[in-house]
Amino acid sequence: MPMPQTTAEHPTATAGQVARAFNVNRKTVQRWNATGVLHGTRVGREMRYTQAEIDRLARHRLIGGGAR
């Protein structure tokens, strides 16, 4: 699933979108954020994530970082 267009200044992927992209539960994304595995920006009542941060997490998981 392609992530929404984003820039470093305008994070647009929600926790739900990240969860679907990584095939994990939304609570897992929230835990990643709480433990520093994934870094987001609060926009209103929800967290948003940049494409660069999502790509960083994907690379981390591919090389055996085990972000689960």
Buried (B, 14 or more C-beta within 10 A) or exposed (E): EEBEEBEEEEBBBBBEBBBBBBEBEBEBBBBBBEEEBBBBBEEEEEBBBBBEBBEBBBEBBEEEEEBE
